Amino acid sequence: MELNFRSDNESPAAPAILAALVDANQGTAWAYAEDQWSVRLDDAFSALFGTQTTVLPLSTGTVANSIALATVTPPWGSVYCHRNAHIQNDECGAPEFFGNGLRLVPVDGPDGIFSAQALERSIRANEGHGVHAYIPSTVSITQSTECGTVYAPGEIEAICRTAAQHKMATHMDGARFGNAVASLRCHPGDISWRAGIQMLSFGASKNGCLAAEALLFFGNPELRDRAERLRKRSGHLLSKMRYVSAQLLAYIANDLWLELAAHANCQAALFADAVSRHPQASLEYKVGANEVFVRWTAEGFQSLADAGVQFLTWPGRDDLARFVFSHCTTEAETAALCRALDN
């Protein structure tokens, strides 16, 4: 039995998504997002979120984040994000590249979450330099976070209020947005537009899709032209966009996205419970979605590797490892992982 808990990026596509691709592969279709699937996205996502939503289908989360930030941030503007954010550490400067030199400002906070108060302190710390300084332009938060934790609706609302006071745009990196919604059991609007988020990088590839992501704008149709031109200029306007859009429509139909995410979360919770009962290993962070960060000894992790378990040892830490559960992680695989932990 293969026990791969390295990343949900390594999981296969869900059967319903592959079926949607087969259906979309019949006959010809207009190119460059003018196909029948792409033109349905705005209405489908507007119904899902309960507000006017403009959708740009894309192929990667990095480009979704980068186009979003470049759309609302001038080259002399700064984007405030958590120190552990993907845009800060794992996108090779793509936001700065797309934004012609925009600046990322890291904000500290425990467990991958920063507070409205921490954001305010960070903004104030960068004031007072006039034309010499970057202008605070955008706030970006990650849901669920890089630590596997989840922002509550009230925490997001407080951050967005602070952003509004400083006339800053708001963005959410929702690479695992489905896992967060499934965990909180809330309406997707409760942790997005209702809380003050204006742009959402809506992740799907980690949760059953095949190179399919979306950038959502809530109530800002005027931003569409700039975002579309950034998409084209960066080479991300696919000629056969129907294959991305068909996946996105199938993904949100009949709450498939939440069903897949809830399954992954459930498997993570089972493993987290086993870790909490272990005499030596412990949880580094509270488990809020489908990622489990385990603190243990290097020898303990080696015993798991020797047993055939694949996971990610955290960079710079030989006492910390991440285990990620996906839409297709079976109960048998989770049980085998728990047994390996106890042995």
Backbone torsions as a table, in degrees:
resi	resn	phi	psi	omega
1	MET	NA	125.9	176.5
2	GLU	-77.4	128.3	179.6
3	LEU	-116.6	81.2	-177.4
4	ASN	-102.8	109.1	177.1
5	PHE	-119.9	27.1	-177.1
6	ARG	-69.7	-47.0	-176.4
7	SER	-165.9	147.5	173.0
8	ASP	-72.1	-11.9	171.9
9	ASN	-65.3	-19.9	-176.1
10	GLU	-94.3	3.1	179.4
11	SER	-81.0	154.6	177.4
12	PRO	-76.5	170.0	175.8
13	ALA	-72.8	149.5	178.7
14	ALA	-72.4	148.1	-179.0
15	PRO	-55.0	-40.5	-178.9
16	ALA	-64.9	-30.5	178.2
17	ILE	-72.3	-42.3	177.5
18	LEU	-63.9	-37.2	177.9
19	ALA	-63.6	-38.7	178.3
20	ALA	-64.7	-36.3	177.9
21	LEU	-66.5	-39.6	177.7
22	VAL	-62.9	-43.1	178.9
23	ASP	-63.0	-38.9	-178.6
24	ALA	-73.6	-13.5	-175.3
25	ASN	-90.2	17.1	179.9
26	GLN	-97.6	119.5	175.9
27	GLY	73.2	-163.9	-178.6
28	THR	-96.5	164.2	177.0
29	ALA	-154.0	147.7	179.2
30	TRP	-58.4	150.0	-173.9
31	ALA	-93.5	172.5	171.4
32	TYR	55.6	48.9	174.1
33	ALA	66.9	21.8	173.4
34	GLU	-104.4	11.9	179.7
35	ASP	-77.0	169.3	-175.0
36	GLN	-67.2	-25.3	178.8
37	TRP	-78.3	-44.0	-177.7
38	SER	-65.5	-37.9	-177.7
39	VAL	-73.4	-11.0	176.8
40	ARG	-90.0	-9.5	-172.5
41	LEU	-63.0	-44.8	-177.5
42	ASP	-57.4	-47.7	-178.8
43	ASP	-66.6	-40.5	-178.2
44	ALA	-65.1	-44.5	-179.6
45	PHE	-75.9	-30.1	174.7
46	SER	-62.4	-40.5	177.5
47	ALA	-67.5	-38.9	-179.5
48	LEU	-64.6	-44.4	-174.8
49	PHE	-91.9	-13.2	177.8
50	GLY	75.6	26.4	177.2
51	THR	-159.4	163.8	178.5
52	GLN	-60.9	123.5	-175.5
53	THR	-131.6	128.0	175.4
54	THR	-102.0	131.4	-171.0
55	VAL	-120.0	129.2	169.4
56	LEU	-112.3	108.5	175.5
57	PRO	-69.9	139.5	-177.0
58	LEU	-143.1	174.1	-176.1
59	SER	-107.1	-17.4	-179.7
60	THR	-138.9	154.1	176.5
61	GLY	-71.1	-32.7	178.9
62	THR	-60.3	-44.6	-179.1
63	VAL	-72.5	-31.3	175.9
64	ALA	-63.0	-47.5	178.1
65	ASN	-62.0	-44.1	-174.2
66	SER	-69.0	-42.3	177.6
67	ILE	-65.2	-42.1	179.5
68	ALA	-57.3	-50.4	-176.3
69	LEU	-68.3	-38.8	179.8
70	ALA	-69.6	-26.5	-179.8
71	THR	-66.0	-34.4	-172.9
72	VAL	-115.7	-1.7	-176.1
73	THR	-117.4	121.4	177.3
74	PRO	-72.6	165.0	179.6
75	PRO	-58.4	-25.1	178.9
76	TRP	-97.8	15.5	179.5
77	GLY	-102.3	160.4	-180.0
78	SER	-119.6	148.1	177.9
79	VAL	-113.4	121.6	179.3
80	TYR	-92.8	129.0	-177.8
81	CYS	-147.4	167.6	177.9
82	HIS	-68.5	149.7	-178.5
83	ARG	-58.3	-29.0	-179.4
84	ASN	-92.1	4.4	-172.6
85	ALA	-60.5	149.0	178.4
86	HIS	-60.5	-40.9	-179.9
87	ILE	-64.5	-25.3	-179.0
88	GLN	-82.0	-38.8	-168.0
89	ASN	-117.0	-18.0	-167.2
90	ASP	-131.2	19.4	-179.0
91	GLU	-125.7	19.0	168.3
92	CYS	53.9	33.5	179.1
93	GLY	77.4	13.1	-178.1
94	ALA	-58.7	-43.7	177.9
95	PRO	-59.5	-41.9	178.5
96	GLU	-66.2	-37.9	179.3
97	PHE	-64.9	-49.6	179.5
98	PHE	-65.3	-34.2	-176.4
99	GLY	-90.7	13.3	176.5
100	ASN	55.2	36.7	175.2
101	GLY	106.6	9.4	175.4
102	LEU	-54.2	158.1	-174.2
103	ARG	-112.6	137.7	173.1
104	LEU	-96.7	130.2	178.8
105	VAL	-115.3	113.3	-178.3
106	PRO	-75.1	139.8	177.0
107	VAL	-116.8	134.6	-178.4
108	ASP	-86.2	152.8	176.5
109	GLY	179.4	145.3	-178.0
110	PRO	-70.2	149.0	171.5
111	ASP	60.6	29.9	176.9
112	GLY	79.8	5.0	-175.8
113	ILE	-119.5	130.8	171.0
114	PHE	-109.1	153.4	-176.5
115	SER	-96.9	167.6	174.5
116	ALA	-61.9	-35.7	179.2
117	GLN	-66.6	-40.3	178.3
118	ALA	-66.1	-37.3	176.7
119	LEU	-62.9	-45.4	180.0
120	GLU	-60.6	-43.7	179.4
121	ARG	-61.8	-41.2	-178.5
122	SER	-67.3	-39.8	177.2
123	ILE	-63.3	-45.9	-179.6
124	ARG	-62.2	-35.5	-178.1
125	ALA	-67.2	-19.5	-178.8
126	ASN	-105.2	12.1	179.8
127	GLU	-89.8	171.5	169.4
128	GLY	92.2	7.4	-177.7
129	HIS	-111.5	3.2	175.7
130	GLY	57.2	-134.1	-176.9
131	VAL	-67.5	-13.7	179.7
132	HIS	-75.6	-17.5	-171.6
133	ALA	-106.1	158.1	169.3
134	TYR	-68.2	149.1	177.6
135	ILE	-91.1	127.3	175.2
136	PRO	-62.6	115.0	-170.0
137	SER	-117.5	-34.6	-171.8
138	THR	-145.5	148.4	171.3
139	VAL	-117.0	132.9	178.1
140	SER	-125.1	127.1	175.4
141	ILE	-121.4	156.7	-176.4
142	THR	-112.0	132.4	-175.7
143	GLN	-142.0	114.2	-6.9
144	SER	-70.3	165.5	-169.5
145	THR	-79.2	173.5	178.2
146	GLU	-67.8	-11.8	177.9
147	CYS	-100.8	5.1	-179.5
148	GLY	79.3	11.4	178.3
149	THR	-96.8	173.6	-173.2
150	VAL	-133.0	132.5	172.3
151	TYR	-73.1	132.4	172.1
152	ALA	-77.2	154.6	-179.8
153	PRO	-52.2	-41.9	-179.4
154	GLY	-63.4	-35.2	178.4
155	GLU	-66.8	-39.5	178.2
156	ILE	-66.8	-43.8	178.7
157	GLU	-57.8	-42.8	-179.1
158	ALA	-64.8	-41.9	178.5
159	ILE	-63.7	-42.9	-178.6
160	CYS	-68.4	-32.4	175.2
161	ARG	-63.8	-44.3	177.8
162	THR	-62.0	-42.9	178.3
163	ALA	-60.3	-43.4	-179.3
164	ALA	-63.2	-36.8	179.0
165	GLN	-62.9	-28.0	179.4
166	HIS	-101.6	11.4	178.6
167	LYS	56.3	42.7	179.9
168	MET	-104.5	144.6	174.4
169	ALA	-74.8	161.4	-177.6
170	THR	-127.2	135.4	-178.0
171	HIS	-134.9	144.7	174.4
172	MET	-122.6	127.1	170.5
173	ASP	-84.8	101.6	-177.2
174	GLY	-104.4	48.0	178.3
175	ALA	-56.4	-35.3	175.8
176	ARG	-120.0	41.4	-179.1
177	PHE	-60.4	-39.9	179.2
178	GLY	-60.8	-39.6	178.5
179	ASN	-65.2	-35.8	178.8
180	ALA	-68.3	-45.0	179.8
181	VAL	-63.6	-42.8	178.9
182	ALA	-63.7	-37.1	179.5
183	SER	-68.3	-45.4	-177.9
184	LEU	-79.4	-17.9	-178.0
185	ARG	53.7	47.2	-178.5
186	CYS	-119.4	171.6	172.6
187	HIS	-72.4	141.1	-178.7
188	PRO	-58.8	-26.6	177.4
189	GLY	-69.7	-22.7	-176.6
190	ASP	-66.9	-27.7	-179.9
191	ILE	-114.4	21.3	175.8
192	SER	-133.3	-104.7	-170.9
193	TRP	-66.6	-36.3	178.9
194	ARG	-65.8	-28.0	178.3
195	ALA	-85.8	-8.1	178.3
196	GLY	112.1	2.9	178.3
197	ILE	-75.1	131.6	-178.9
198	GLN	-99.1	-27.7	-179.5
199	MET	-135.8	139.6	-179.9
200	LEU	-133.1	122.8	168.6
201	SER	-82.6	102.4	-171.5
202	PHE	-89.4	106.3	-176.1
203	GLY	-79.7	142.8	176.5
204	ALA	-138.7	-27.6	-174.9
205	SER	-64.4	-32.8	-179.8
206	LYS	-74.0	-15.1	-170.4
207	ASN	-123.9	39.1	171.2
208	GLY	114.2	-8.6	179.6
209	CYS	-97.0	174.4	-174.8
210	LEU	-122.5	96.9	-178.8
211	ALA	52.3	53.5	179.8
212	ALA	-135.8	120.7	176.5
213	GLU	-137.1	171.8	177.6
214	ALA	-146.7	144.0	171.2
215	LEU	-105.4	122.0	-177.3
216	LEU	-108.6	136.1	171.8
217	PHE	-114.9	127.4	-179.2
218	PHE	-99.3	112.8	175.2
219	GLY	65.5	20.1	-179.9
220	ASN	-127.8	59.9	-178.8
221	PRO	-62.3	-21.6	-179.3
222	GLU	-68.0	-17.2	179.3
223	LEU	-82.1	-10.6	-171.7
224	ARG	-61.6	-44.5	-175.2
225	ASP	-61.0	-46.3	-180.0
226	ARG	-62.9	-43.8	-179.5
227	ALA	-64.3	-41.0	179.5
228	GLU	-65.0	-37.8	178.9
229	ARG	-69.0	-36.3	174.9
230	LEU	-64.7	-38.4	178.1
231	ARG	-62.7	-45.8	-179.3
232	LYS	-67.5	-46.3	-175.2
233	ARG	-64.8	-28.7	-179.5
234	SER	-88.9	1.4	176.2
235	GLY	82.8	22.3	-177.6
236	HIS	-111.1	11.5	170.5
237	LEU	-89.3	96.8	-175.2
238	LEU	-72.8	138.7	177.9
239	SER	-66.5	-37.6	179.0
240	LYS	-104.0	57.2	-177.8
241	MET	-65.3	-16.6	-179.3
242	ARG	-56.0	-30.1	-177.6
243	TYR	-73.5	-25.9	172.6
244	VAL	-78.4	-49.0	-174.8
245	SER	-65.8	-37.6	178.2
246	ALA	-62.3	-37.0	176.7
247	GLN	-64.7	-44.7	-177.6
248	LEU	-63.1	-40.3	178.8
249	LEU	-64.7	-42.9	178.6
250	ALA	-68.0	-33.8	-177.4
251	TYR	-62.8	-42.3	-176.8
252	ILE	-92.8	-8.0	-179.6
253	ALA	-69.4	135.7	175.8
254	ASN	54.8	29.9	177.7
255	ASP	58.9	29.5	178.0
256	LEU	-57.1	-41.7	-176.8
257	TRP	-59.5	-37.8	179.7
258	LEU	-75.9	-34.8	177.0
259	GLU	-62.6	-45.3	179.3
260	LEU	-65.0	-43.3	-178.7
261	ALA	-67.3	-40.5	-179.5
262	ALA	-63.0	-36.8	177.7
263	HIS	-63.6	-45.8	178.9
264	ALA	-61.2	-43.4	179.1
265	ASN	-61.0	-40.8	-178.9
266	CYS	-62.7	-43.3	179.1
267	GLN	-65.3	-38.4	176.9
268	ALA	-62.8	-40.8	-179.4
269	ALA	-64.5	-36.9	178.2
270	LEU	-63.0	-43.6	179.4
271	PHE	-69.5	-39.7	178.8
272	ALA	-59.6	-38.4	177.7
273	ASP	-63.9	-39.3	178.0
274	ALA	-65.3	-40.0	178.5
275	VAL	-64.5	-41.4	-177.9
276	SER	-64.5	-23.3	180.0
277	ARG	-95.0	-2.5	-176.4
278	HIS	-76.0	142.1	-177.6
279	PRO	-70.6	-20.1	-177.1
280	GLN	-122.4	-46.1	-179.1
281	ALA	-71.0	155.4	179.4
282	SER	-150.7	164.4	179.0
283	LEU	-84.9	131.1	177.0
284	GLU	-75.1	-38.8	179.9
285	TYR	-133.3	157.0	172.0
286	LYS	-63.0	135.0	-176.9
287	VAL	-85.7	114.3	-177.4
288	GLY	-109.5	-14.3	-176.8
289	ALA	-145.5	-118.7	-173.1
290	ASN	-114.9	12.4	177.4
291	GLU	-114.8	136.9	179.1
292	VAL	-124.6	119.1	177.7
293	PHE	-100.8	122.3	-173.4
294	VAL	-115.2	131.1	174.4
295	ARG	-101.7	125.3	-176.1
296	TRP	-158.2	-172.4	178.2
297	THR	-88.8	157.9	176.3
298	ALA	-60.7	-35.5	178.9
299	GLU	-66.7	-38.2	178.3
300	GLY	-63.9	-44.9	178.5
301	PHE	-65.3	-34.8	178.3
302	GLN	-64.3	-35.8	178.6
303	SER	-64.1	-35.7	176.2
304	LEU	-67.2	-43.4	179.1
305	ALA	-62.2	-39.8	178.8
306	ASP	-64.2	-27.5	178.9
307	ALA	-83.7	1.8	176.3
308	GLY	93.3	13.6	179.4
309	VAL	-88.2	129.3	177.1
310	GLN	-103.0	131.3	-178.9
311	PHE	-156.5	176.3	-178.8
312	LEU	-109.6	116.2	171.1
313	THR	-76.4	128.8	-170.9
314	TRP	-67.7	133.7	-178.6
315	PRO	-53.6	129.2	178.1
316	GLY	82.2	-1.6	-178.4
317	ARG	-132.0	115.8	174.9
318	ASP	-90.9	0.2	178.5
319	ASP	-109.2	13.3	-177.7
320	LEU	-138.9	134.2	179.0
321	ALA	-139.8	152.3	178.6
322	ARG	-111.9	136.4	176.0
323	PHE	-122.3	124.7	-176.6
324	VAL	-116.4	134.1	-178.2
325	PHE	-110.1	142.4	-172.9
326	SER	-119.4	179.6	-179.8
327	HIS	-62.5	-21.2	-177.1
328	CYS	-113.0	8.4	173.7
329	THR	-64.2	124.6	-177.4
330	THR	-87.7	159.1	176.0
331	GLU	-61.7	-33.7	178.6
332	ALA	-65.2	-39.2	178.1
333	GLU	-66.7	-42.0	178.0
334	THR	-64.6	-41.1	178.5
335	ALA	-63.8	-39.8	178.4
336	ALA	-65.0	-38.7	176.2
337	LEU	-63.2	-42.3	179.4
338	CYS	-64.4	-38.4	177.6
339	ARG	-66.0	-41.1	179.4
340	ALA	-63.5	-36.1	177.7
341	LEU	-63.5	-40.2	-176.6
342	ASP	-77.0	-21.4	178.7
343	ASN	-86.3	NA	NA
